Amino acid sequence: MVVPCGPMKTLLILGARAMQLPAIKTASDAGARVIVIDPDAAAAGFEFADMGYVYDLADFGQCLEAAKACAVDGVITMGADYPIPTLARLCAELALPGLSTSSATLSTNKKKMGHAFAAASVPSAISFAVSTPEAALDAFKEIGGRAIMKPSLSSGGRGVTGLAPGATEEEVLSAFMRATQFTKHEDVLVEEFI
């Protein structure tokens, strides 16, 4: 249940972990009422916020309910790209300044980002989106040198493995399996190392 916050000016910060602590403390020191949302009830930022909610940062409905109940004047995050699509949707829904939802998606989904770069002729690493171990092996062979295997939708460097030229089949398959553990219902990317 969401408890209304009252009439005060309020900043909603998506995330309450170590990477968001500077924003939480700075906003609080500046006199803002600080509301945080984080899926981890033990996140350190809850201690420094005026109010907090334990929600998944991708759960737009719950985040919107909290934002409306608190009559937020702004929504931010820092240090993580996972909540950026939710942040953009909240800003759009609440008529607050912020990143567009399409820009948020393109900047956080590595597969879609690669397609946008290609469409705009922006130079970027050779990249293959794969969904099977066999396709991962083929992509690694196609790159033919140092490569990176990573989730297409994740954050914080989780699931990223560097592969040396001549990596064994076992190393490539292990990297693929590691990346699949951290991707959020998306493909794994095999990319040229730059």
C-alpha positions in Angstrom: 0.0 0.0 0.0 1.3 3.5 -0.9 1.0 6.1 1.8 0.5 9.7 0.6 3.5 11.9 1.3 1.7 15.3 1.8 2.1 18.6 0.1 6.0 19.0 0.3 8.3 19.3 -2.8 9.5 15.8 -3.4 12.3 14.2 -5.4 11.9 10.5 -6.3 15.2 8.6 -6.7 15.0 5.3 -8.4 17.5 3.1 -6.5 18.7 3.3 -3.0 22.1 1.5 -3.1 25.6 2.8 -2.8 25.7 4.3 -6.3 22.6 6.4 -5.5 23.8 7.5 -2.0 25.4 10.8 -3.3 22.1 11.8 -5.0 20.1 10.9 -1.9 22.3 12.8 0.5 22.8 15.8 -1.8 19.0 16.2 -2.3 18.3 15.8 1.4 21.0 18.3 2.3 19.5 20.7 -0.2 16.2 20.5 1.7 14.2 18.3 -0.7 12.0 15.6 0.6 13.6 12.4 -0.7 11.6 9.3 -1.7 13.5 6.2 -2.8 12.4 3.0 -4.5 14.6 -0.1 -4.5 13.9 -3.8 -4.7 16.4 -4.5 -1.8 14.9 -3.7 1.6 18.4 -3.6 3.0 19.6 -1.0 0.5 21.7 1.7 2.4 19.8 4.7 0.9 16.6 3.9 2.8 18.3 5.1 6.0 18.9 8.6 4.4 15.5 9.0 2.6 12.4 10.5 4.1 10.4 7.6 2.7 11.1 4.4 0.7 9.3 1.7 -1.2 10.6 -1.8 -1.8 9.5 -2.3 -5.5 11.2 -3.7 -8.6 12.4 -0.7 -10.5 11.0 -2.2 -13.7 7.5 -2.3 -12.1 6.1 0.8 -13.7 2.7 0.5 -12.1 4.0 0.4 -8.5 6.5 3.1 -9.2 3.8 5.3 -10.7 1.5 4.8 -7.8 4.2 5.8 -5.4 5.2 8.9 -7.5 1.5 10.0 -7.7 0.9 9.4 -4.0 4.0 11.5 -3.1 3.2 14.2 -5.7 6.8 14.2 -6.9 8.3 17.2 -8.5 11.1 15.3 -10.1 12.4 11.8 -10.8 16.1 10.8 -11.1 18.5 7.9 -10.9 22.2 7.7 -11.0 24.8 5.0 -11.3 22.5 2.4 -13.0 20.8 2.1 -16.3 18.3 -0.5 -15.3 15.7 2.0 -14.0 16.1 4.5 -16.9 13.1 3.1 -18.9 10.9 3.4 -15.8 12.2 6.9 -15.1 11.4 8.0 -18.7 7.9 6.6 -18.5 7.3 8.2 -15.1 8.5 11.6 -16.4 6.2 11.3 -19.5 3.2 10.2 -17.5 3.7 12.9 -14.9 4.6 15.6 -17.4 8.0 16.1 -15.7 11.2 17.0 -17.6 13.2 13.9 -18.6 14.6 11.6 -21.2 12.1 10.4 -23.8 10.9 6.8 -23.6 12.4 5.9 -27.0 15.8 7.4 -26.0 15.7 5.5 -22.7 15.1 2.2 -24.5 17.8 2.9 -27.0 20.3 3.9 -24.4 19.7 0.8 -22.1 19.1 -2.1 -24.5 22.4 -2.9 -26.1 20.9 -4.8 -29.0 18.5 -1.9 -29.9 21.4 0.6 -29.4 23.5 -1.3 -31.9 20.6 -1.3 -34.4 20.2 2.5 -33.9 23.9 3.1 -34.4 23.8 1.0 -37.6 20.8 2.9 -38.9 22.4 6.2 -38.3 25.8 5.1 -39.7 27.5 5.6 -36.3 30.7 3.5 -36.1 30.5 0.9 -33.4 31.8 -2.6 -32.5 30.8 -5.5 -34.7 28.0 -7.1 -32.8 25.9 -10.3 -33.1 22.7 -10.9 -31.1 22.5 -14.7 -30.3 20.1 -16.9 -28.4 21.8 -20.3 -28.6 25.2 -21.6 -27.7 25.8 -22.7 -31.3 25.1 -19.1 -32.6 27.5 -17.7 -29.9 30.3 -20.0 -31.2 29.6 -19.0 -34.8 29.6 -15.3 -33.9 32.9 -15.6 -32.0 34.5 -17.3 -35.0 33.1 -14.6 -37.3 34.6 -11.8 -35.2 37.9 -13.7 -35.4 39.7 -11.8 -32.6 39.2 -10.5 -29.1 35.6 -10.4 -28.2 33.1 -9.6 -25.4 30.1 -11.7 -24.5 27.5 -9.8 -22.6 23.8 -9.6 -21.9 21.9 -7.3 -24.2 19.7 -6.0 -21.3 21.5 -5.8 -18.0 23.6 -3.3 -16.1 26.6 -2.9 -13.9 28.8 -5.1 -16.0 27.1 -8.2 -14.8 27.5 -11.2 -17.1 30.2 -9.7 -19.2 33.2 -11.9 -20.2 36.2 -11.1 -22.3 37.3 -13.7 -24.8 40.9 -13.9 -26.1 41.6 -14.7 -29.7 41.6 -18.5 -30.0 39.4 -19.0 -26.9 38.3 -22.6 -26.6 34.8 -23.8 -27.4 34.4 -24.5 -23.7 35.4 -20.9 -22.8 32.9 -19.4 -25.4 30.1 -21.6 -24.1 30.9 -20.8 -20.5 30.8 -17.0 -21.4 27.4 -17.6 -23.2 25.9 -19.3 -20.2 27.2 -16.6 -17.8 25.7 -13.9 -19.9 22.3 -15.7 -20.1 22.1 -15.7 -16.3 22.2 -11.9 -16.3 20.1 -10.9 -19.3 16.6 -9.8 -18.8 14.6 -11.9 -21.3 16.8 -10.7 -24.2 19.5 -12.1 -26.4 23.2 -12.3 -25.6 25.6 -10.1 -27.5 28.9 -11.3 -28.9 30.9 -8.2 -29.8 34.2 -7.2 -31.2 36.5 -6.0 -28.4 37.6 -2.4 -29.1 
